[in-house]
Amino acid sequence: MLHNLFQDPLETLRQKCVETEHCVHTQARLEQCETRVGSRSSTEEDCTEELFDFLHARDHCVAHKLFHSVK
């Protein structure tokens, strides 16, 4: 019950930021990489760069908004 009353502002902002154009683009690149790597039986490729790009874009968005919503 308390979970419904109190939402973590960080998680709320992360969800909103994921919907921004830049995050949508980096998330799409990450998903394309995961599909490409998952379709191969043997590859040295991983999606670390794409993951870091996505997390950086999301966290950059969050950083500009988070402290305005905490008291």
C-alpha positions as CSV (number, residue, x, y, z in Angstrom):
1,M,0.0,0.0,0.0
2,L,2.8,2.5,0.9
3,H,4.4,1.7,-2.5
4,N,1.4,3.2,-4.2
5,L,1.5,6.3,-2.0
6,F,5.2,7.1,-2.5
7,Q,6.8,7.0,-5.8
8,D,10.6,7.4,-6.2
9,P,11.0,10.6,-8.1
10,L,14.2,9.2,-9.7
11,E,12.2,6.3,-11.3
12,T,9.4,8.6,-12.4
13,L,11.9,10.9,-14.1
14,R,13.7,8.0,-15.7
15,Q,10.5,6.8,-17.3
16,K,9.7,10.2,-18.6
17,C,13.2,10.8,-19.9
18,V,13.2,7.4,-21.8
19,E,10.4,8.9,-23.9
20,T,12.4,11.9,-25.1
21,E,13.6,11.9,-28.7
22,H,17.3,11.4,-27.9
23,C,16.6,8.5,-25.5
24,V,14.3,6.9,-27.9
25,H,17.0,7.0,-30.5
26,T,19.7,5.6,-28.3
27,Q,17.4,2.9,-27.0
28,A,16.6,1.9,-30.6
29,R,20.3,1.6,-31.4
30,L,20.7,-0.6,-28.2
31,E,17.8,-2.8,-29.3
32,Q,19.1,-3.2,-32.8
33,C,22.5,-4.2,-31.4
34,E,20.9,-6.7,-29.1
35,T,19.0,-8.2,-32.0
36,R,22.1,-8.4,-34.2
37,V,24.2,-10.0,-31.5
38,G,21.5,-12.4,-30.5
39,S,21.0,-13.6,-34.0
40,R,24.6,-14.7,-34.3
41,S,25.9,-18.0,-33.0
42,S,29.4,-16.8,-32.5
43,T,30.5,-13.1,-32.2
44,E,32.8,-11.0,-30.2
45,E,30.5,-8.0,-30.5
46,D,28.7,-6.8,-27.4
47,C,26.4,-3.9,-26.9
48,T,28.3,-2.1,-24.1
49,E,28.8,1.1,-26.1
50,E,25.1,1.3,-27.0
51,L,24.1,0.6,-23.4
52,F,26.4,3.3,-22.1
53,D,25.1,5.7,-24.7
54,F,21.5,5.0,-23.7
55,L,22.2,5.3,-19.9
56,H,24.1,8.5,-20.4
57,A,21.3,10.1,-22.4
58,R,18.7,9.0,-19.9
59,D,20.8,10.1,-16.9
60,H,21.7,13.4,-18.5
61,C,18.0,14.1,-18.9
62,V,17.2,13.1,-15.3
63,A,20.1,15.2,-13.9
64,H,18.5,18.4,-15.2
65,K,15.1,17.6,-13.7
66,L,15.6,15.6,-10.5
67,F,16.5,18.2,-8.0
68,H,13.6,20.4,-8.9
69,S,11.3,17.6,-7.7
70,V,12.9,16.7,-4.4
71,K,12.3,18.6,-1.2
